[in-house]
């Protein structure tokens, strides 16, 4: 075997290792982001339920939260996005366990939440996860 073939094999093995690491990092970031948005949604729901005038207080709370989070963390925390986090929590908090949850990206869950029928939504969530469906 020539030196060049040995070097190519060596380089290929390192490339595979790096690509696998990159995929794991992306999955970890996605999982962490989705779980964090779920927790933000939970915290919002719990905070809103404390108030007597939920609707008015909720609107003010979301607007203030949006301004503060956008200032501190940059874009991605518009009132619309924060409402989606709250909706995400209310949609997915009904499950028995969260240990195996959130295998998909935030973009997947935004699409899935548009499906009103829970069984249909569950079907697409399972299929998306099993078959590694993209959103394209």
N, C-alpha and C positions, 0 to 999 in steps of 0.2 A: 504494500500500500504506500502510495506516495505521501510525502510530508504535507502536501497541499490538501489532499483528501482528509487526512487526520485533522488538520487545522480546521477545515470546513465543518467536520463532524463536531469538533470541540466548540466551535463558534455557534453552531446550530443548537447544541444542548444548552449553552448559556442563554441563547435567545429564547428558547422554550421556557427555561426557568424564569427569565425576566417577564415574559408574557403571562405566565401563570401568576406570578406575584402581582403584576399590574391588574389582572382580572380580580384577584382576591381583594386588592385594595379598593377597587371600584365597588365591588359587592359590599365591602365593609362600610364604605362611605355612604352608599345608598341605604343600607339597612339602618345605619345610625341616624341619617337624616330623616328617614320615614318614621322611625321610633321617636325621634325628637319632636317632629311635627305632631305625632299622636299625643305625646305628653303635653305639648303646648295647647292642643285642642282640649285635653282633659282639664288642664288648669283653667282655661278660659271658661269652660262649662261650669266648673265648680265655683269660680269667682262670681259668675253671673247669677248663679242660683242663690247666692247669699243675699243679694239685693232684693228689696221689696218691689221696686219698679224696674223689672228686668229689662224690658225693651229699651227704654231710654238710657239706662245705665250701661247696658250692653253696647249700644252704639258708641257712647262716649268712651267706654273702655277700649273698644277695638280701634277707634281713631287714635287715642293716646298711645296705645301699644304699638300701632303701626308707625307712628312718628318716632317713638323712642327706639324701636328695633331697627328701623331704617337708618337712623342716625348712628347707632352703635355698630350695626352689622352690615350695612349696605343694602342694596336692592334685594327684593325677594320677600319683603314683609309689608306689601301693600295691604290695605283693608280687605281686599278681595282674597288675597292669599291667606290672611289670618282667618277669614270666614271659612275658607276651604279646610284649614287645619281643624277648626271647630267641627265642621261637618264630617271630616275624616274620623274624628273621635266618636261622634254620635253614630256614625255608620258602622264602625268596626268595634266599638266597645261592647257590643252585645255577644261577642264570641266567648266561648268557655275559657280558652287559654290564649295567651299572647306569646308563649315561648317559641312557637314555630312560625309565628306570623311575620308578615312584612318581608316577603322574599322578593317582592317586585320593587321597581323604582317609584318615586313620588309621581312621576308622569303617568305611570300605569294606574296608580290609585286615583288620580284625578279623572282619568277616563272611566274607570270602573264605577266611581261614585255617581256617574251620570246615568247608570242603569238602575232603574227603580226596583225592578223585580230582584229580590234577594237571591233566589235560586239561580237565576240567570247570571247575576253578578258573581256568585260563588263559582259557577261553572267556568266563566271566562278567567277568573282569577287562578283557578287550579290549572286550567289549560295553558295560560300564559306562563305560569311558573314551570310546569312540567316540560313544555315545549320551547321554553326560552323565547317567547314571542317578543318581537320588538314592536314599537308603536308606528312604524313606517308602513 
